Amino acid sequence: MHKIYKYDLESFVLIDNDVISDDSPLPSDGWTDVSVEKGLYIPKFNPDLNKWTESATQDYIDSLKNNTDSSSIDTLIKQNAILSYHFAKLQSEFISFKKGIAE
């Protein structure tokens, strides 16, 4: 089994992927078994080079990277800490409860 990738025949941008058996031929036009490199935001296949390239503009990539709201992340970190504390407390109470039943 190996992964294959479908690209648009006009723009050459990645639109789908699938898995086929090793002895199966590639489907018709618009499919390749060349792996998409990690880190590409909008992969575009170049059939002449048999390679995936980046088609996203630097402005687009920068907008995605700068879209992280640090206050939201801080809130999630605090919520995670609170939930972890409550889970540990409940777990401890459950163990104590089980010991009480066993006695």
Backbone atoms as SQL, in Angstrom:
CREATE TABLE atoms (id INTEGER PRIMARY KEY, chain TEXT, resi INTEGER, resn TEXT, atom TEXT, x REAL, y REAL, z REAL);
INSERT INTO atoms VALUES
  (1, 'A', 1, 'MET', 'N', 0.843, -1.171, 0.000),
  (2, 'A', 1, 'MET', 'CA', 0.000, 0.000, 0.000),
  (3, 'A', 1, 'MET', 'C', 0.895, 1.244, 0.000),
  (4, 'A', 2, 'HIS', 'N', 0.527, 2.211, -0.805),
  (5, 'A', 2, 'HIS', 'CA', 1.246, 3.471, -0.774),
  (6, 'A', 2, 'HIS', 'C', 0.286, 4.613, -1.095),
  (7, 'A', 3, 'LYS', 'N', 0.687, 5.777, -0.629),
  (8, 'A', 3, 'LYS', 'CA', -0.157, 6.959, -0.752),
  (9, 'A', 3, 'LYS', 'C', 0.024, 7.619, -2.112),
  (10, 'A', 4, 'ILE', 'N', -1.090, 8.100, -2.657),
  (11, 'A', 4, 'ILE', 'CA', -1.055, 8.845, -3.917),
  (12, 'A', 4, 'ILE', 'C', -1.762, 10.186, -3.701),
  (13, 'A', 5, 'TYR', 'N', -1.447, 11.155, -4.542),
  (14, 'A', 5, 'TYR', 'CA', -1.931, 12.522, -4.371),
  (15, 'A', 5, 'TYR', 'C', -2.569, 13.021, -5.661),
  (16, 'A', 6, 'LYS', 'N', -3.748, 13.631, -5.531),
  (17, 'A', 6, 'LYS', 'CA', -4.464, 14.172, -6.684),
  (18, 'A', 6, 'LYS', 'C', -4.271, 15.686, -6.704),
  (19, 'A', 7, 'TYR', 'N', -3.992, 16.209, -7.893),
  (20, 'A', 7, 'TYR', 'CA', -3.842, 17.651, -8.058),
  (21, 'A', 7, 'TYR', 'C', -4.750, 18.125, -9.184),
  (22, 'A', 8, 'ASP', 'N', -5.148, 19.395, -9.084),
  (23, 'A', 8, 'ASP', 'CA', -5.992, 20.005, -10.112),
  (24, 'A', 8, 'ASP', 'C', -5.197, 20.102, -11.415),
  (25, 'A', 9, 'LEU', 'N', -5.819, 19.718, -12.517),
  (26, 'A', 9, 'LEU', 'CA', -5.112, 19.686, -13.804),
  (27, 'A', 9, 'LEU', 'C', -4.832, 21.065, -14.387),
  (28, 'A', 10, 'GLU', 'N', -5.496, 22.102, -13.871),
  (29, 'A', 10, 'GLU', 'CA', -5.236, 23.466, -14.361),
  (30, 'A', 10, 'GLU', 'C', -4.282, 24.226, -13.446),
  (31, 'A', 11, 'SER', 'N', -4.539, 24.157, -12.126),
  (32, 'A', 11, 'SER', 'CA', -3.706, 24.918, -11.190),
  (33, 'A', 11, 'SER', 'C', -2.582, 24.083, -10.589),
  (34, 'A', 12, 'PHE', 'N', -2.698, 22.764, -10.691),
  (35, 'A', 12, 'PHE', 'CA', -1.741, 21.804, -10.136),
  (36, 'A', 12, 'PHE', 'C', -1.695, 21.815, -8.599),
  (37, 'A', 13, 'VAL', 'N', -2.676, 22.417, -7.963),
  (38, 'A', 13, 'VAL', 'CA', -2.741, 22.475, -6.498),
  (39, 'A', 13, 'VAL', 'C', -3.317, 21.162, -5.971),
  (40, 'A', 14, 'LEU', 'N', -2.771, 20.703, -4.852),
  (41, 'A', 14, 'LEU', 'CA', -3.215, 19.470, -4.209),
  (42, 'A', 14, 'LEU', 'C', -4.700, 19.567, -3.854),
  (43, 'A', 15, 'ILE', 'N', -5.476, 18.541, -4.235),
  (44, 'A', 15, 'ILE', 'CA', -6.902, 18.557, -3.903),
  (45, 'A', 15, 'ILE', 'C', -7.365, 17.301, -3.176),
  (46, 'A', 16, 'ASP', 'N', -6.560, 16.230, -3.160),
  (47, 'A', 16, 'ASP', 'CA', -6.995, 15.003, -2.504),
  (48, 'A', 16, 'ASP', 'C', -5.816, 14.060, -2.359),
  (49, 'A', 17, 'ASN', 'N', -6.007, 13.006, -1.570),
  (50, 'A', 17, 'ASN', 'CA', -5.021, 11.937, -1.488),
  (51, 'A', 17, 'ASN', 'C', -5.752, 10.633, -1.237),
  (52, 'A', 18, 'ASP', 'N', -5.082, 9.524, -1.493),
  (53, 'A', 18, 'ASP', 'CA', -5.688, 8.210, -1.343),
  (54, 'A', 18, 'ASP', 'C', -4.578, 7.192, -1.130),
  (55, 'A', 19, 'VAL', 'N', -4.964, 5.958, -0.873),
  (56, 'A', 19, 'VAL', 'CA', -4.005, 4.870, -0.708),
  (57, 'A', 19, 'VAL', 'C', -4.388, 3.777, -1.692),
  (58, 'A', 20, 'ILE', 'N', -3.382, 3.255, -2.390),
  (59, 'A', 20, 'ILE', 'CA', -3.623, 2.145, -3.316),
  (60, 'A', 20, 'ILE', 'C', -2.629, 1.028, -3.017),
  (61, 'A', 21, 'SER', 'N', -2.937, -0.168, -3.497),
  (62, 'A', 21, 'SER', 'CA', -2.018, -1.287, -3.294),
  (63, 'A', 21, 'SER', 'C', -0.769, -1.076, -4.141),
  (64, 'A', 22, 'ASP', 'N', 0.310, -1.693, -3.712),
  (65, 'A', 22, 'ASP', 'CA', 1.592, -1.507, -4.395),
  (66, 'A', 22, 'ASP', 'C', 1.573, -1.967, -5.853),
  (67, 'A', 23, 'ASP', 'N', 0.745, -2.952, -6.176),
  (68, 'A', 23, 'ASP', 'CA', 0.725, -3.451, -7.553),
  (69, 'A', 23, 'ASP', 'C', -0.314, -2.756, -8.437),
  (70, 'A', 24, 'SER', 'N', -1.058, -1.800, -7.869),
  (71, 'A', 24, 'SER', 'CA', -2.049, -1.059, -8.668),
  (72, 'A', 24, 'SER', 'C', -1.386, 0.085, -9.422),
  (73, 'A', 25, 'PRO', 'N', -1.817, 0.314, -10.662),
  (74, 'A', 25, 'PRO', 'CA', -1.289, 1.470, -11.398),
  (75, 'A', 25, 'PRO', 'C', -1.913, 2.766, -10.875),
  (76, 'A', 26, 'LEU', 'N', -1.243, 3.878, -11.128),
  (77, 'A', 26, 'LEU', 'CA', -1.800, 5.180, -10.740),
  (78, 'A', 26, 'LEU', 'C', -3.081, 5.432, -11.526),
  (79, 'A', 27, 'PRO', 'N', -4.062, 6.067, -10.900),
  (80, 'A', 27, 'PRO', 'CA', -5.260, 6.448, -11.659),
  (81, 'A', 27, 'PRO', 'C', -4.886, 7.407, -12.792),
  (82, 'A', 28, 'SER', 'N', -5.878, 7.775, -13.576),
  (83, 'A', 28, 'SER', 'CA', -5.644, 8.640, -14.738),
  (84, 'A', 28, 'SER', 'C', -5.028, 9.980, -14.350),
  (85, 'A', 29, 'ASP', 'N', -4.887, 10.860, -15.321),
  (86, 'A', 29, 'ASP', 'CA', -4.243, 12.164, -15.144),
  (87, 'A', 29, 'ASP', 'C', -4.646, 12.866, -13.845),
  (88, 'A', 30, 'GLY', 'N', -3.691, 13.564, -13.290),
  (89, 'A', 30, 'GLY', 'CA', -3.944, 14.348, -12.091),
  (90, 'A', 30, 'GLY', 'C', -3.565, 13.639, -10.812),
  (91, 'A', 31, 'TRP', 'N', -2.926, 12.487, -10.907),
  (92, 'A', 31, 'TRP', 'CA', -2.480, 11.739, -9.728),
  (93, 'A', 31, 'TRP', 'C', -0.979, 11.524, -9.800),
  (94, 'A', 32, 'THR', 'N', -0.342, 11.512, -8.623),
  (95, 'A', 32, 'THR', 'CA', 1.085, 11.206, -8.544),
  (96, 'A', 32, 'THR', 'C', 1.351, 10.457, -7.247),
  (97, 'A', 33, 'ASP', 'N', 2.452, 9.731, -7.220),
  (98, 'A', 33, 'ASP', 'CA', 2.845, 9.078, -5.972),
  (99, 'A', 33, 'ASP', 'C', 4.032, 9.803, -5.323),
  (100, 'A', 34, 'VAL', 'N', 4.364, 10.975, -5.836),
  (101, 'A', 34, 'VAL', 'CA', 5.423, 11.796, -5.236),
  (102, 'A', 34, 'VAL', 'C', 4.870, 12.406, -3.942),
  (103, 'A', 35, 'SER', 'N', 5.527, 12.128, -2.829),
  (104, 'A', 35, 'SER', 'CA', 5.061, 12.612, -1.528),
  (105, 'A', 35, 'SER', 'C', 5.115, 14.128, -1.430),
  (106, 'A', 36, 'VAL', 'N', 4.123, 14.679, -0.743),
  (107, 'A', 36, 'VAL', 'CA', 4.093, 16.121, -0.486),
  (108, 'A', 36, 'VAL', 'C', 5.048, 16.410, 0.667),
  (109, 'A', 37, 'GLU', 'N', 5.941, 17.357, 0.468),
  (110, 'A', 37, 'GLU', 'CA', 6.898, 17.713, 1.507),
  (111, 'A', 37, 'GLU', 'C', 6.182, 18.370, 2.684),
  (112, 'A', 38, 'LYS', 'N', 6.621, 18.073, 3.883),
  (113, 'A', 38, 'LYS', 'CA', 6.044, 18.702, 5.067),
  (114, 'A', 38, 'LYS', 'C', 6.373, 20.185, 5.067),
  (115, 'A', 39, 'GLY', 'N', 5.443, 20.968, 5.604),
  (116, 'A', 39, 'GLY', 'CA', 5.678, 22.395, 5.730),
  (117, 'A', 39, 'GLY', 'C', 5.120, 23.235, 4.594),
  (118, 'A', 40, 'LEU', 'N', 4.576, 22.589, 3.576),
  (119, 'A', 40, 'LEU', 'CA', 3.972, 23.347, 2.481),
  (120, 'A', 40, 'LEU', 'C', 2.551, 23.737, 2.873),
  (121, 'A', 41, 'TYR', 'N', 2.206, 24.999, 2.726),
  (122, 'A', 41, 'TYR', 'CA', 0.884, 25.477, 3.091),
  (123, 'A', 41, 'TYR', 'C', -0.139, 25.191, 1.992),
  (124, 'A', 42, 'ILE', 'N', 0.217, 25.460, 0.747),
  (125, 'A', 42, 'ILE', 'CA', -0.639, 25.152, -0.397),
  (126, 'A', 42, 'ILE', 'C', 0.243, 24.446, -1.431),
  (127, 'A', 43, 'PRO', 'N', 0.352, 23.117, -1.320),
  (128, 'A', 43, 'PRO', 'CA', 1.222, 22.375, -2.230),
  (129, 'A', 43, 'PRO', 'C', 0.748, 22.454, -3.681),
  (130, 'A', 44, 'LYS', 'N', 1.702, 22.637, -4.571),
  (131, 'A', 44, 'LYS', 'CA', 1.435, 22.701, -6.009),
  (132, 'A', 44, 'LYS', 'C', 2.416, 21.749, -6.692),
  (133, 'A', 45, 'PHE', 'N', 1.889, 20.861, -7.522),
  (134, 'A', 45, 'PHE', 'CA', 2.733, 19.871, -8.180),
  (135, 'A', 45, 'PHE', 'C', 3.316, 20.417, -9.475),
  (136, 'A', 46, 'ASN', 'N', 4.608, 20.184, -9.665),
  (137, 'A', 46, 'ASN', 'CA', 5.281, 20.564, -10.901),
  (138, 'A', 46, 'ASN', 'C', 5.614, 19.271, -11.648),
  (139, 'A', 47, 'PRO', 'N', 4.806, 18.903, -12.649),
  (140, 'A', 47, 'PRO', 'CA', 5.044, 17.638, -13.364),
  (141, 'A', 47, 'PRO', 'C', 6.388, 17.587, -14.085),
  (142, 'A', 48, 'ASP', 'N', 6.893, 18.738, -14.524),
  (143, 'A', 48, 'ASP', 'CA', 8.189, 18.748, -15.222),
  (144, 'A', 48, 'ASP', 'C', 9.332, 18.362, -14.287),
  (145, 'A', 49, 'LEU', 'N', 9.257, 18.856, -13.040),
  (146, 'A', 49, 'LEU', 'CA', 10.288, 18.540, -12.051),
  (147, 'A', 49, 'LEU', 'C', 9.927, 17.318, -11.212),
  (148, 'A', 50, 'ASN', 'N', 8.660, 16.857, -11.342),
  (149, 'A', 50, 'ASN', 'CA', 8.151, 15.738, -10.537),
  (150, 'A', 50, 'ASN', 'C', 8.342, 16.028, -9.052),
  (151, 'A', 51, 'LYS', 'N', 7.871, 17.238, -8.650),
  (152, 'A', 51, 'LYS', 'CA', 8.119, 17.727, -7.298),
  (153, 'A', 51, 'LYS', 'C', 6.981, 18.655, -6.875),
  (154, 'A', 52, 'TRP', 'N', 6.693, 18.668, -5.555),
  (155, 'A', 52, 'TRP', 'CA', 5.718, 19.599, -4.977),
  (156, 'A', 52, 'TRP', 'C', 6.442, 20.872, -4.569),
  (157, 'A', 53, 'THR', 'N', 5.814, 22.018, -4.820),
  (158, 'A', 53, 'THR', 'CA', 6.381, 23.305, -4.432),
  (159, 'A', 53, 'THR', 'C', 5.327, 24.107, -3.675),
  (160, 'A', 54, 'GLU', 'N', 5.754, 25.186, -3.068),
  (161, 'A', 54, 'GLU', 'CA', 4.842, 26.067, -2.328),
  (162, 'A', 54, 'GLU', 'C', 4.183, 27.036, -3.294),
  (163, 'A', 55, 'SER', 'N', 2.852, 27.147, -3.207),
  (164, 'A', 55, 'SER', 'CA', 2.158, 28.120, -4.047),
  (165, 'A', 55, 'SER', 'C', 1.554, 29.257, -3.231),
  (166, 'A', 56, 'ALA', 'N', 1.630, 29.156, -1.910),
  (167, 'A', 56, 'ALA', 'CA', 1.112, 30.230, -1.060),
  (168, 'A', 56, 'ALA', 'C', 2.076, 31.407, -1.076),
  (169, 'A', 57, 'THR', 'N', 1.522, 32.603, -1.024),
  (170, 'A', 57, 'THR', 'CA', 2.374, 33.787, -0.957),
  (171, 'A', 57, 'THR', 'C', 2.945, 33.919, 0.450),
  (172, 'A', 58, 'GLN', 'N', 4.028, 34.646, 0.573),
  (173, 'A', 58, 'GLN', 'CA', 4.630, 34.856, 1.890),
  (174, 'A', 58, 'GLN', 'C', 3.676, 35.621, 2.797),
  (175, 'A', 59, 'ASP', 'N', 2.918, 36.569, 2.235),
  (176, 'A', 59, 'ASP', 'CA', 1.935, 37.308, 3.029),
  (177, 'A', 59, 'ASP', 'C', 0.896, 36.363, 3.620),
  (178, 'A', 60, 'TYR', 'N', 0.429, 35.409, 2.832),
  (179, 'A', 60, 'TYR', 'CA', -0.556, 34.438, 3.310),
  (180, 'A', 60, 'TYR', 'C', 0.038, 33.585, 4.433),
  (181, 'A', 61, 'ILE', 'N', 1.257, 33.103, 4.244),
  (182, 'A', 61, 'ILE', 'CA', 1.918, 32.283, 5.258),
  (183, 'A', 61, 'ILE', 'C', 2.103, 33.081, 6.543),
  (184, 'A', 62, 'ASP', 'N', 2.561, 34.332, 6.406),
  (185, 'A', 62, 'ASP', 'CA', 2.752, 35.186, 7.581),
  (186, 'A', 62, 'ASP', 'C', 1.442, 35.438, 8.313),
  (187, 'A', 63, 'SER', 'N', 0.349, 35.598, 7.559),
  (188, 'A', 63, 'SER', 'CA', -0.944, 35.846, 8.200),
  (189, 'A', 63, 'SER', 'C', -1.387, 34.637, 9.020),
  (190, 'A', 64, 'LEU', 'N', -1.064, 33.438, 8.571),
  (191, 'A', 64, 'LEU', 'CA', -1.412, 32.236, 9.325),
  (192, 'A', 64, 'LEU', 'C', -0.559, 32.114, 10.583),
  (193, 'A', 65, 'LYS', 'N', 0.709, 32.443, 10.458),
  (194, 'A', 65, 'LYS', 'CA', 1.616, 32.342, 11.602),
  (195, 'A', 65, 'LYS', 'C', 1.280, 33.376, 12.668),
  (196, 'A', 66, 'ASN', 'N', 0.860, 34.559, 12.252),
  (197, 'A', 66, 'ASN', 'CA', 0.568, 35.637, 13.196),
  (198, 'A', 66, 'ASN', 'C', -0.861, 35.593, 13.728),
  (199, 'A', 67, 'ASN', 'N', -1.612, 34.590, 13.337),
  (200, 'A', 67, 'ASN', 'CA', -3.009, 34.488, 13.726),
  (201, 'A', 67, 'ASN', 'C', -3.179, 33.886, 15.114),
  (202, 'A', 68, 'THR', 'N', -2.090, 33.536, 15.798),
  (203, 'A', 68, 'THR', 'CA', -2.171, 32.938, 17.119),
  (204, 'A', 68, 'THR', 'C', -2.359, 34.020, 18.167),
  (205, 'A', 69, 'ASP', 'N', -3.442, 33.917, 18.881),
  (206, 'A', 69, 'ASP', 'CA', -3.750, 34.881, 19.937),
  (207, 'A', 69, 'ASP', 'C', -3.174, 34.353, 21.245),
  (208, 'A', 70, 'SER', 'N', -2.149, 35.015, 21.773),
  (209, 'A', 70, 'SER', 'CA', -1.465, 34.519, 22.971),
  (210, 'A', 70, 'SER', 'C', -2.386, 34.508, 24.181),
  (211, 'A', 71, 'SER', 'N', -3.350, 35.439, 24.265),
  (212, 'A', 71, 'SER', 'CA', -4.249, 35.429, 25.417),
  (213, 'A', 71, 'SER', 'C', -5.135, 34.188, 25.402),
  (214, 'A', 72, 'SER', 'N', -5.509, 33.723, 24.215),
  (215, 'A', 72, 'SER', 'CA', -6.300, 32.497, 24.112),
  (216, 'A', 72, 'SER', 'C', -5.473, 31.295, 24.560),
  (217, 'A', 73, 'ILE', 'N', -4.219, 31.274, 24.185),
  (218, 'A', 73, 'ILE', 'CA', -3.342, 30.174, 24.593),
  (219, 'A', 73, 'ILE', 'C', -3.145, 30.199, 26.097),
  (220, 'A', 74, 'ASP', 'N', -2.945, 31.373, 26.675),
  (221, 'A', 74, 'ASP', 'CA', -2.795, 31.477, 28.125),
  (222, 'A', 74, 'ASP', 'C', -4.046, 30.977, 28.836),
  (223, 'A', 75, 'THR', 'N', -5.204, 31.320, 28.303),
  (224, 'A', 75, 'THR', 'CA', -6.462, 30.863, 28.899),
  (225, 'A', 75, 'THR', 'C', -6.562, 29.345, 28.843),
  (226, 'A', 76, 'LEU', 'N', -6.199, 28.760, 27.721),
  (227, 'A', 76, 'LEU', 'CA', -6.240, 27.302, 27.594),
  (228, 'A', 76, 'LEU', 'C', -5.270, 26.619, 28.547),
  (229, 'A', 77, 'ILE', 'N', -4.105, 27.207, 28.737),
  (230, 'A', 77, 'ILE', 'CA', -3.126, 26.642, 29.669),
  (231, 'A', 77, 'ILE', 'C', -3.685, 26.655, 31.087),
  (232, 'A', 78, 'LYS', 'N', -4.314, 27.768, 31.478),
  (233, 'A', 78, 'LYS', 'CA', -4.906, 27.860, 32.816),
  (234, 'A', 78, 'LYS', 'C', -6.049, 26.865, 32.983),
  (235, 'A', 79, 'GLN', 'N', -6.906, 26.752, 31.963),
  (236, 'A', 79, 'GLN', 'CA', -8.014, 25.806, 32.035),
  (237, 'A', 79, 'GLN', 'C', -7.508, 24.374, 32.139),
  (238, 'A', 80, 'ASN', 'N', -6.459, 24.064, 31.416),
  (239, 'A', 80, 'ASN', 'CA', -5.871, 22.733, 31.474),
  (240, 'A', 80, 'ASN', 'C', -5.337, 22.439, 32.874),
  (241, 'A', 81, 'ALA', 'N', -4.686, 23.408, 33.484),
  (242, 'A', 81, 'ALA', 'CA', -4.150, 23.221, 34.837),
  (243, 'A', 81, 'ALA', 'C', -5.280, 22.978, 35.838),
  (244, 'A', 82, 'ILE', 'N', -6.357, 23.744, 35.732),
  (245, 'A', 82, 'ILE', 'CA', -7.496, 23.582, 36.637),
  (246, 'A', 82, 'ILE', 'C', -8.129, 22.204, 36.462),
  (247, 'A', 83, 'LEU', 'N', -8.345, 21.800, 35.209),
  (248, 'A', 83, 'LEU', 'CA', -8.940, 20.485, 34.950),
  (249, 'A', 83, 'LEU', 'C', -8.032, 19.348, 35.417),
  (250, 'A', 84, 'SER', 'N', -6.742, 19.497, 35.244),
  (251, 'A', 84, 'SER', 'CA', -5.801, 18.478, 35.707),
  (252, 'A', 84, 'SER', 'C', -5.846, 18.348, 37.225),
  (253, 'A', 85, 'TYR', 'N', -5.941, 19.482, 37.911),
  (254, 'A', 85, 'TYR', 'CA', -6.042, 19.470, 39.375),
  (255, 'A', 85, 'TYR', 'C', -7.311, 18.745, 39.816),
  (256, 'A', 86, 'HIS', 'N', -8.458, 19.092, 39.215),
  (257, 'A', 86, 'HIS', 'CA', -9.725, 18.464, 39.586),
  (258, 'A', 86, 'HIS', 'C', -9.728, 16.970, 39.260),
  (259, 'A', 87, 'PHE', 'N', -9.119, 16.594, 38.154),
  (260, 'A', 87, 'PHE', 'CA', -9.037, 15.185, 37.803),
  (261, 'A', 87, 'PHE', 'C', -8.210, 14.418, 38.838),
  (262, 'A', 88, 'ALA', 'N', -7.061, 14.971, 39.231),
  (263, 'A', 88, 'ALA', 'CA', -6.213, 14.320, 40.234),
  (264, 'A', 88, 'ALA', 'C', -6.951, 14.197, 41.565),
  (265, 'A', 89, 'LYS', 'N', -7.700, 15.221, 41.916),
  (266, 'A', 89, 'LYS', 'CA', -8.465, 15.208, 43.169),
  (267, 'A', 89, 'LYS', 'C', -9.543, 14.119, 43.123),
  (268, 'A', 90, 'LEU', 'N', -10.278, 14.042, 42.019),
  (269, 'A', 90, 'LEU', 'CA', -11.307, 13.008, 41.868),
  (270, 'A', 90, 'LEU', 'C', -10.701, 11.605, 41.867),
  (271, 'A', 91, 'GLN', 'N', -9.567, 11.469, 41.241),
  (272, 'A', 91, 'GLN', 'CA', -8.890, 10.181, 41.192),
  (273, 'A', 91, 'GLN', 'C', -8.495, 9.744, 42.597),
  (274, 'A', 92, 'SER', 'N', -7.989, 10.680, 43.391),
  (275, 'A', 92, 'SER', 'CA', -7.604, 10.385, 44.773),
  (276, 'A', 92, 'SER', 'C', -8.827, 9.992, 45.606),
  (277, 'A', 93, 'GLU', 'N', -9.926, 10.727, 45.431),
  (278, 'A', 93, 'GLU', 'CA', -11.152, 10.415, 46.166),
  (279, 'A', 93, 'GLU', 'C', -11.689, 9.047, 45.760),
  (280, 'A', 94, 'PHE', 'N', -11.595, 8.697, 44.513),
  (281, 'A', 94, 'PHE', 'CA', -12.062, 7.403, 44.028),
  (282, 'A', 94, 'PHE', 'C', -11.252, 6.269, 44.644),
  (283, 'A', 95, 'ILE', 'N', -9.937, 6.444, 44.703),
  (284, 'A', 95, 'ILE', 'CA', -9.074, 5.420, 45.314),
  (285, 'A', 95, 'ILE', 'C', -9.426, 5.255, 46.782),
  (286, 'A', 96, 'SER', 'N', -9.649, 6.363, 47.479),
  (287, 'A', 96, 'SER', 'CA', -10.042, 6.292, 48.887),
  (288, 'A', 96, 'SER', 'C', -11.386, 5.588, 49.035),
  (289, 'A', 97, 'PHE', 'N', -12.310, 5.869, 48.147),
  (290, 'A', 97, 'PHE', 'CA', -13.633, 5.243, 48.168),
  (291, 'A', 97, 'PHE', 'C', -13.516, 3.736, 47.960),
  (292, 'A', 98, 'LYS', 'N', -12.673, 3.331, 47.006),
  (293, 'A', 98, 'LYS', 'CA', -12.486, 1.900, 46.734),
  (294, 'A', 98, 'LYS', 'C', -11.873, 1.193, 47.941),
  (295, 'A', 99, 'LYS', 'N', -10.939, 1.861, 48.633),
  (296, 'A', 99, 'LYS', 'CA', -10.334, 1.268, 49.815),
  (297, 'A', 99, 'LYS', 'C', -11.361, 1.088, 50.912),
  (298, 'A', 100, 'GLY', 'N', -12.260, 2.079, 51.036),
  (299, 'A', 100, 'GLY', 'CA', -13.316, 2.001, 52.056),
  (300, 'A', 100, 'GLY', 'C', -14.268, 0.852, 51.798),
  (301, 'A', 101, 'ILE', 'N', -14.567, 0.578, 50.558),
  (302, 'A', 101, 'ILE', 'CA', -15.465, -0.523, 50.215),
  (303, 'A', 101, 'ILE', 'C', -14.773, -1.863, 50.467),
  (304, 'A', 102, 'ALA', 'N', -13.493, -1.944, 50.182),
  (305, 'A', 102, 'ALA', 'CA', -12.748, -3.183, 50.324),
  (306, 'A', 102, 'ALA', 'C', -12.581, -3.586, 51.791),
  (307, 'A', 103, 'GLU', 'N', -12.639, -2.630, 52.680),
  (308, 'A', 103, 'GLU', 'CA', -12.408, -2.944, 54.103),
  (309, 'A', 103, 'GLU', 'C', -13.589, -3.500, 54.785);
